[in-house]
Amino acid sequence: MAGTAGTPGTPRVLRAMNDRAALDLLLEHGPLSRTRIGKLTGLSKPTASQLLARLEAAGLVLAGGTTEGRPGPGAQLYEVNPAAAYAAGLDVTPGRILAAVADVTGRTVGRYELPTPGRRPAVPVVQQVTDALDGAVKAAGLDRSDVHRLVIGTPGAFDPGTGRLRYASHLPGWHSPALLDELAAALPMPVEYENDVNLAAVAEQRLGAARGHEDFVLLWNQEGLGAALVLGGRLHRGWTGGAGEVGFLPVPGAPLVRKVSRTGSGGFQELAGSQALAGLARELGVADVPSGPYTEVAAALVGRAAGADADDDPHRRLLQTYATRLATGLASLVSVLDPELVVLSGTSLTAGGEALRDLVRDELEELAASRPRLAVGDVTEHPVLRGALESALATTRDEVFDTSR
């Protein structure tokens, strides 16, 4: 008996599968001709023509230029319609909210930065979020209603049981149990919330050093020290969203800190976090330690140390000691998880480049039985924001590109 329309194996579902395959190819390769789409999908020319006509009528693809410069008449090229949908992402830190809007192809079309300094913000968090989003929407020449989905990245994680933000006591104003309901009431689009380091891992998995990897750890060191765990291709968040909060990890070489959720600090953070770099540099005899925000100071010190070659250079000793401290915490992670890959991300790690990576790898081989490959993160321009956009776009595409409905 023939199945009803919309069930697996029916013409409607098969058409939708072919439509999605073609759209994904256009996103990956850019403009393609009907013939090329047919070859890549295995569809006949008539079927490919029907598919493109269907997608063009739905507003999902546009007919653009032609394949000029080849023998014979130029073939019509097709591309994904950038205006088919828009998604937005927010990267939240204690000092600012960075917002961006991307079209469905992934191109950023608007960006806005809202400063949010101070321990007790005078402006409510809901207004901060809407102001930041509206700034990016305005920069894109759009209205708020044009945004299909929003993903907000913050330090810590919202506990699925209580709705409270945990592991981020340094983010003022974000800990009200009513905050998620207030944001849902203020925003006209679906909103998702994700840990900032997890979003950096999404960016690396989609666009950077972790492409093609199903099991990897991303170690992040910037405002705070944390990790993202991707197991079987999926983010592992833990029971309360706290998986990867390795800044609290007790490690040799740092004092044992109790009640870490109250103090906001822990062994690994104290040992190898960005805040530790300036003091470590002074201890090792680095004379020209710069001043400024600790994240900028740490990146500057690590970047300078990465270029030092002589063993008696204090900068070289700084890089070696820093690598040992990083490997001390990483040894626990890789011993438990045995990942295929470890990605080093955040400015206090990427500033060290291959020099720091090689030192951490060598130390890790001495401290752990597992032998993961180490790589420096490729997504260095606002990786948390890029991950938020990629996460929002993935769901948006699933919804907008579904032609079976």
For each residue, the residues with C-beta under 8 A, 3 or more apart:
1:
2: 10
3: 7 8 9 10
4: 7 10
5: 10 11 12
6: 10 12 13 404
7: 3 4 10 13
8: 3 13
9: 3 13 14
10: 2 3 4 5 6 7 13 14
11: 5 14 15
12: 5 6 15 16 404
13: 6 7 8 9 10 16 17 404
14: 9 10 11 17 18
15: 11 12 18 19 51 54 403 404
16: 12 13 19 20 402 403 404
17: 13 14 20 21
18: 14 15 21 22 41 43 47 51
19: 15 16 22 23 51 54 55 60 401 403
20: 16 17 23 24 401 402 403
21: 17 18 24 25 41
22: 18 19 25 26 37 41 48 51 52 55
23: 19 20 26 27 55 60 61 80 397 401
24: 20 21 27 28
25: 21 22 28 29 32 37 40 41
26: 22 23 29 30 31 32 37 61 78 79 80
27: 23 24 80 105 106 397
28: 24 25
29: 25 26 32 40
30: 26 79
31: 26 64 65 77 78 79
32: 25 26 29 36 37 40 77 78 79
33: 36 37 67 75 76 77 78
34: 37 38 45 48 49 52 75 76 78
35: 38 39 45 48 75
36: 32 33 39 40
37: 22 25 26 32 33 34 40 41 43 48 51 52 78
38: 34 35 41 42 43 44 45 47 48
39: 35 36 42
40: 25 29 32 36 37
41: 18 21 22 25 37 38 48
42: 38 39
43: 18 37 38 47 48 51
44: 38 47 48
45: 34 35 38 48 49
46: 49 50
47: 18 38 43 44 50 51
48: 22 34 35 37 38 41 43 44 45 51 52
49: 34 45 46 52 53
50: 46 47 53 54
51: 15 18 19 22 37 43 47 48 54 55
52: 22 34 37 48 49 55 56 61 78
53: 49 50 56 57
54: 15 19 50 51 57 58 403
55: 19 22 23 51 52 58 60 61 78 403
56: 52 53 59 60 61 62 63 78
57: 53 54
58: 54 55 403
59: 56 81 84
60: 19 23 55 56 80 81 84 400 401 403
61: 23 26 52 55 56 78 79 80 81
62: 56 78 79 80 81
63: 56 76 77 78
64: 31 77 78 79
65: 31 68 74 77
66: 74 75 76 77
67: 33 70 74 75 77
68: 65 74
69:
70: 67 74
71:
72:
73:
74: 65 66 67 68 70
75: 33 34 35 66 67
76: 33 34 63 66
77: 31 32 33 63 64 65 66 67
78: 26 31 32 33 34 37 52 55 56 61 62 63 64
79: 26 30 31 32 61 62 64
80: 23 26 27 60 61 62 84 104 105
81: 59 60 61 62 84 104
82: 103 104 105 107 109
83: 86 103 104
84: 59 60 80 81 103 104 400
85: 103 104 148 396 397 400
86: 83 101 102 103 104 109 140 142 146 147 148 396
87: 101 102 104 147 148 149 150 151 389 392 393 396
88: 99 100 101 102 133 136 137 147 149 150 151 189 389 392
89: 99 100 102 150 151 152 153 199 385 386 387 388 389 391 392
90: 97 98 99 129 132 133 150 151 152 153 385 388
91: 97 98 99 153 196 199 382 384 385 388
92: 97 152 153 154 155 171 174 196
93: 96 97 155 171 196 223
94: 116 117 170 171 172 223
95: 115 116 117
96: 93 113 114 115 116 117
97: 90 91 92 93 113 114 116 128 129 132
98: 90 91 111 112 113 114 132 382 385
99: 88 89 90 91 111 112 113 114 132 133 135 136 385
100: 88 89 108 110 111 112 136 382 385 388 389
101: 86 87 88 108 109 110 111 136 137 139 140 142 147
102: 86 87 88 89 105 106 107 108 109 389 392 393
103: 82 83 84 85 86 106 107 109
104: 80 81 82 83 84 85 86 87 393 396 397 400
105: 27 80 82 102
106: 27 102 103 389 390 393
107: 82 102 103
108: 100 101 102 111 389
109: 82 86 101 102 103 139 140 141 142
110: 100 101 136 137 138 139 140 141 142
111: 98 99 100 101 108 136 139
112: 98 99 100 132 134 135 136 138 139
113: 96 97 98 99 132 135
114: 96 97 98 99 128 131 132 135
115: 95 96
116: 94 95 96 97 121 123 128
117: 94 95 96
118: 121 122 172
119: 172
120: 172 173
121: 116 118 124 125 128 172 173
122: 118
123: 116 127 128 131
124: 121 127 128 173
125: 121 128 129 173 174 176 179 183
126: 129 130 179 182 183 186
127: 123 124 130 131
128: 97 114 116 121 123 124 125 131 132 173
129: 90 97 125 126 132 133 152 183 186 187
130: 126 127 133 134 186 187
131: 114 123 127 128 134 135
132: 90 97 98 99 112 113 114 128 129 135 136
133: 88 90 99 129 130 136 137 144 147 150 187
134: 112 130 131 137 138 144
135: 99 112 113 114 131 132 138 139
136: 88 99 100 101 110 111 112 132 133 139 140
137: 88 101 110 133 134 140 142 143 144 146 147
138: 110 112 134 135 141 142
139: 101 109 110 111 112 135 136
140: 86 101 109 110 136 137
141: 109 110 138
142: 86 101 109 110 137 138 146 147
143: 137 146
144: 133 134 137 147 187 188 189
145: 188
146: 86 137 142 143
147: 86 87 88 101 133 137 142 144 150 189
148: 85 86 87 189 392 396 399 400
149: 87 88 189 190 191 192 392 395 396
150: 87 88 89 90 133 147 187 189 190 191 192 392
151: 87 88 89 90 191 192 193 194 199 388 389 391 392
152: 89 90 92 129 191 192 193 194 388
153: 89 90 91 92 193 194 195 196 198 199 384 385 387 388
154: 92 157 158 165 168 171 174 193 194 195 196
155: 92 93 167 168 170 171 195 196 223 224 226
156: 165 166 167 168 171 195 241 245
157: 154 165 166 167 168 193 194 195 237 240 241 242
158: 154 163 164 165 166 180 193 241
159: 162 163 164 165 166 240 241
160: 163 240 241
161: 240
162: 159 177
163: 158 159 160 177 178 179 180 181
164: 158 159 175 176 177
165: 154 156 157 158 159 168 171 174 175 179
166: 156 157 158 159 240 241 242 261
167: 155 156 157 241 242 245 248 261
168: 154 155 156 157 165 171 174
169: 175 261 262 264
170: 94 155 224 264
171: 92 93 94 154 155 156 165 168 174 175
172: 94 118 119 120 121
173: 120 121 124 125 128 176
174: 92 125 154 165 168 171 179
175: 164 165 169 171 179
176: 125 164 173 179 182
177: 162 163 164
178: 163 181 182
179: 125 126 163 165 174 175 176 182 183
180: 158 163 183 184 193
181: 163 178 184 185
182: 126 176 178 179 185 186
183: 125 126 129 179 180 186 187 191
184: 180 181 187 191
185: 181 182
186: 126 129 130 182 183
187: 129 130 133 144 150 183 184 191
188: 144 145
189: 88 144 147 148 149 150
190: 149 150
191: 149 150 151 152 183 184 187
192: 149 150 151 152 391 392 395
193: 151 152 153 154 157 158 180
194: 151 152 153 154 157 198 199 202 387 388 391
195: 153 154 155 156 157 198 199 226 228 237 241 244
196: 91 92 93 153 154 155 199 200 220 226 384
197: 200 201 218 220 226 227 228 244 384
198: 153 194 195 201 202 228 235 237 244 387
199: 89 91 151 153 194 195 196 202 203 383 384 385 386 387 388 391
200: 196 197 203 204 218 220 228 345 346 377 379 383 384 387
201: 197 198 204 205 210 216 218 228 230 235 343 387
202: 194 198 199 205 206 235 387 390 391
203: 199 200 206 207 208 379 383 384 386 387 390
204: 200 201 207 208 209 210 211 218 343 345 377 378 379 383
205: 201 202 208 210 211 213 216 230
206: 202 203 211 387 390
207: 203 204 211 378 379 386 390
208: 203 204 205 211 343 377 378 379 383
209: 204 341 343 375 376 377 378 379
210: 201 204 205 213 216 218 230 341 343 375
211: 204 205 206 207 208
212:
213: 205 210 216 230 340 341
214: 230 231 232 233 340
215: 230 231 232 337 339 340 341
216: 201 205 210 213 230 339 340 341 342 343 372
217: 227 228 229 230 330 333 334 337 339 341 342 343 372
218: 197 200 201 204 210 227 228 230 342 343 345 377
219: 225 226 227 246 326 330 333 342 343 344 345 346 349
220: 196 197 200 224 225 226 227 228 345 346 349
221: 224 225 272 273 274 298 326 345 346 347 348 349
222: 274 295 346 347 348
223: 93 94 155 274 295
224: 155 170 220 221 247 269 273 274
225: 219 220 221 246 247 268 269 272 273 274 329
226: 155 195 196 197 219 220 244 245 246 247
227: 197 217 218 219 220 244 246 333
228: 195 197 198 200 201 217 218 220 235 244
229: 217 235 236 243 244 337 339
230: 201 205 210 213 214 215 216 217 218 233 234 235 236
231: 214 215 234 236 337
232: 214 215
233: 214 230
234: 230 231
235: 198 201 202 228 229 230
236: 229 230 231 243 244
237: 157 195 198 241 243
238: 241 242 243 244
239: 242
240: 157 159 160 161 166
241: 156 157 158 159 160 166 167 195 237 238
242: 157 166 167 238 239 245
243: 229 236 237 238
244: 195 197 198 226 227 228 229 236 238
245: 156 167 226 242 248
246: 219 225 226 227 249 268 329 333
247: 224 225 226 265 266 268 269 273
248: 167 245 257 260 261 265 266 267 268 269
249: 246 266 267 268 329 332
250: 254 256 257 266 267 268
251: 254 267 268 271 328 329 332
252: 328
253: 271 325 328
254: 250 251 257 267 268 270 271
255: 267 270
256: 250 267
257: 248 250 254 260 263 265 266 267 270
258:
259: 262 263
260: 248 257 263 264 265 266
261: 166 167 169 248 264
262: 169 259
263: 257 259 260
264: 169 170 260 261
265: 247 248 257 260 269 270
266: 247 248 249 250 257 260 269 270
267: 248 249 250 251 254 255 256 257 270 271
268: 225 246 247 248 249 250 251 254 271 272 273 328 329
269: 224 225 247 248 265 266 272 273 275
270: 254 255 257 265 266 267 273 276
271: 251 253 254 267 268 276 325 328 329
272: 221 225 268 269 276 322 325 326 328 329
273: 221 224 225 247 268 269 270 276 348
274: 221 222 223 224 225 277 294 295 298 299 346 347 348
275: 269 278 294 298
276: 270 271 272 273 279 280 325
277: 274 280 281 294 297 298 301 302 318 322 348
278: 275 281 282 289 294 297 298 301
279: 276 282 283
280: 276 277 283 284 318 321 322
281: 277 278 284 286 289 301 314 318
282: 278 279 285 286 289
283: 279 280
284: 280 281 314 317 318 321
285: 282 314 317
286: 281 282 289 301 314 315 318
287: 314
288:
289: 278 281 282 286 297 301
290: 296 297 300 301
291: 297
292: 296 297
293: 296 297
294: 274 275 277 278 297 298
295: 222 223 274 298 299 347 348
296: 290 292 293 299 300
297: 277 278 289 290 291 292 293 294 300 301
298: 221 274 275 277 278 294 295 301 302 347 348 351
299: 274 295 296 302 303 347 348 351
300: 290 296 297 303 304 351
301: 277 278 281 286 289 290 297 298 304 305 315 318
302: 277 298 299 305 306 319 322 348 349 351 352 356
303: 299 300 306 307 351 352 353
304: 300 301 307 308 315
305: 301 302 308 315 316 318 319 322 352 355
306: 302 303 319 351 352 353 355 356
307: 303 304 315 355
308: 304 305 313 315 316 319
309: 313 316
310: 313 316
311: 316 317
312: 316 317
313: 308 309 310 316 317
314: 281 284 285 286 287 317 318
315: 286 301 304 305 307 308 318 319
316: 305 308 309 310 311 312 313 319 320
317: 284 285 311 312 313 314 320 321
318: 277 280 281 284 286 301 305 314 315 321 322
319: 302 305 306 308 315 316 322 323 352 355 356 359
320: 316 317 323 324 359
321: 280 284 317 318 324 325
322: 272 277 280 302 305 318 319 325 326 352 356
323: 319 320 326 327 356 359 360 362 363
324: 320 321 327 328 363
325: 253 271 272 276 321 322 328 329
326: 219 221 272 322 323 329 330 349 360 363
327: 323 324 330 331 360 363 364 366 367
328: 251 252 253 268 271 272 324 325 331 363 367
329: 225 246 249 251 268 271 272 325 326 332 333
330: 217 219 326 327 333 334 342 360 364 368
331: 327 328 334 335 364 367 368
332: 249 251 329 335 336
333: 217 219 227 246 329 330 336 337 339 342
334: 217 330 331 337 338 339 342 364 368 370 372
335: 331 332 338 368 369 370
336: 332 333
337: 215 217 229 231 333 334 370
338: 334 335 370 372
339: 215 216 217 229 333 334 342 370 372
340: 213 214 215 216 372 373
341: 209 210 213 215 216 217 372 373 374 375
342: 216 217 218 219 330 333 334 339 372 373 374 375
343: 201 204 208 209 210 216 217 218 219 374 375 376 377
344: 219 349 350 352 356 357 360 374 375 376 377
345: 200 204 218 219 220 221 349 350 377 379 383
346: 200 219 220 221 222 274 349 350 377
347: 221 222 274 295 298 299 350 351
348: 221 222 273 274 277 295 298 299 302 351
349: 219 220 221 302 326 344 345 346 352 356 376 377
350: 344 345 346 347 353 376 377 380
351: 298 299 300 302 303 306 347 348 356
352: 302 303 305 306 319 322 344 349 355 356 357 376
353: 303 306 350 356 357 376
354: 357 358 376
355: 305 306 307 319 352 358 359
356: 302 306 319 322 323 344 349 351 352 353 359 360 376
357: 344 352 353 354 360 361 374 375 376
358: 354 355 361 362
359: 319 320 323 355 356 362 363
360: 323 326 327 330 344 356 357 363 364 374
361: 357 358 364 365 374
362: 323 358 359 365 366
363: 323 324 326 327 328 359 360 366 367
364: 327 330 331 334 360 361 367 368 372 374
365: 361 362 368 371
366: 327 362 363
367: 327 328 331 363 364
368: 330 331 334 335 364 365
369: 335
370: 334 335 337 338 339
371: 365
372: 216 217 334 338 339 340 341 342 364
373: 340 341 342
374: 341 342 343 344 357 360 361 364
375: 209 210 341 342 343 344 357
376: 209 343 344 349 350 352 353 354 356 357
377: 200 204 208 209 218 343 344 345 346 349 350 380 383
378: 204 207 208 209
379: 200 203 204 207 208 209 345 383 386 387
380: 350 377 383
381: 386
382: 91 98 100 385 386
383: 199 200 203 204 208 345 377 379 380 386 387
384: 91 153 196 197 199 200 203 387 388
385: 89 90 91 98 99 100 153 199 382 388 389
386: 89 199 203 207 379 381 382 383 389 390
387: 89 153 194 198 199 200 201 202 203 206 379 383 384 390 391
388: 89 90 91 100 151 152 153 194 199 384 385 391 392
389: 87 88 89 100 102 106 108 151 385 386 392 393
390: 106 202 203 206 207 386 387 393 394
391: 89 151 192 194 199 202 387 388 394 395
392: 87 88 89 102 148 149 150 151 192 388 389 395 396
393: 87 102 104 106 389 390 396 397
394: 390 391 397 398
395: 149 192 391 392 398 399
396: 85 86 87 104 148 149 392 393 399 400
397: 23 27 85 104 393 394 400 401
398: 394 395 401 402
399: 148 395 396 402
400: 60 84 85 104 148 396 397
401: 19 20 23 60 397 398
402: 16 20 398 399 405
403: 15 16 19 20 54 55 58 60
404: 6 12 13 15 16
405: 402
